[in-house]
Amino acid sequence: MSDSLKIKLSIADRVYPLTIHPSREEGLRNAAKLIEEMIRKFEQNYAVRDKQDVLAMCALQFAAQVEQEKIDSSLNHSVTHERINALNDLIEEQLSETFL
């Protein structure tokens, strides 16, 4: 990577050095911040024995969000498709009445 950037992210009391494209820095830093906030919430609200447990719950929550967004997007596409078909039917009905 000729235009790479070296950064360090701290997650769950560990530092992770990364070499990335500069355009990805903001997203990665925001993601690390979200993970840290989620870790704090889990530790405050639940009896947590191990950081690995907290990280597993964070991973599960983020993965569930991604999967739910896929499901919601699929449902939205279906609804949109149905509405377009209904509009097409109305247009065809109006055109057939006009030209008869």
C-alpha positions in Angstrom: 0.0 0.0 0.0 1.8 3.1 -1.2 -0.7 5.5 0.4 -1.3 3.6 3.5 -1.7 4.9 7.0 -0.7 3.2 10.3 -3.1 3.7 13.2 -3.6 2.1 16.6 -7.1 1.3 17.9 -7.8 0.4 21.5 -10.5 -2.1 22.1 -11.2 -3.9 25.3 -8.0 -2.7 26.9 -5.8 -3.9 24.0 -4.1 -1.9 21.3 -4.4 -3.1 17.7 -2.0 -1.6 15.2 -3.5 -1.5 11.7 -2.3 -0.4 8.3 -5.2 1.0 6.3 -6.1 3.3 3.4 -6.6 6.8 4.8 -10.3 6.8 3.6 -11.1 4.0 6.1 -9.7 5.8 9.2 -12.8 7.6 10.3 -15.0 4.6 9.9 -12.6 2.3 11.8 -12.2 4.9 14.6 -16.0 5.3 14.9 -16.5 1.5 15.0 -13.9 1.2 17.7 -15.7 3.9 19.7 -19.0 2.2 19.3 -17.5 -1.1 20.5 -16.0 0.6 23.6 -19.3 2.2 24.4 -21.1 -1.1 24.1 -18.5 -2.8 26.3 -19.1 -0.2 29.0 -22.9 -0.7 28.8 -22.6 -4.4 29.1 -20.1 -4.2 32.0 -22.4 -1.7 33.8 -25.6 -3.7 33.3 -24.5 -7.3 33.6 -22.2 -9.3 35.8 -19.3 -9.9 33.4 -16.5 -12.2 34.3 -14.4 -11.9 31.2 -13.7 -9.4 28.4 -14.2 -12.2 25.9 -17.8 -12.6 27.0 -18.4 -8.9 26.5 -16.7 -8.9 23.1 -18.8 -11.9 22.1 -22.0 -10.1 23.1 -20.9 -7.0 21.1 -20.1 -9.1 18.1 -23.6 -10.8 18.4 -25.3 -7.4 18.7 -23.5 -5.9 15.7 -24.1 -9.0 13.6 -27.8 -9.1 14.5 -28.1 -5.4 13.5 -26.6 -6.2 10.1 -28.8 -9.2 9.6 -32.0 -7.3 10.7 -31.1 -4.5 8.2 -30.9 -7.1 5.4 -34.3 -8.5 6.4 -35.8 -5.0 6.7 -34.3 -4.0 3.3 -35.7 -7.2 1.7 -39.1 -6.5 3.1 -39.0 -2.9 1.9 -38.0 -4.0 -1.6 -41.0 -6.4 -1.6 -43.4 -3.6 -0.6 -41.9 -1.3 -3.2 -42.2 -3.9 -5.9 -45.9 -4.6 -4.9 -46.7 -0.8 -5.0 -45.0 -0.4 -8.4 -47.0 -3.4 -9.8 -50.2 -1.9 -8.4 -49.4 1.5 -10.0 -48.7 -0.3 -13.3 -52.0 -2.1 -13.1 -53.8 1.2 -12.5 -52.0 2.9 -15.4 -52.8 -0.1 -17.7 -56.5 0.0 -16.6 -56.7 3.7 -17.3 -55.0 3.4 -20.7 -57.3 0.5 -21.7 -60.4 2.5 -20.7 -59.1 5.6 -22.6 -58.4 3.8 -25.9 -61.5 1.6 -26.0 
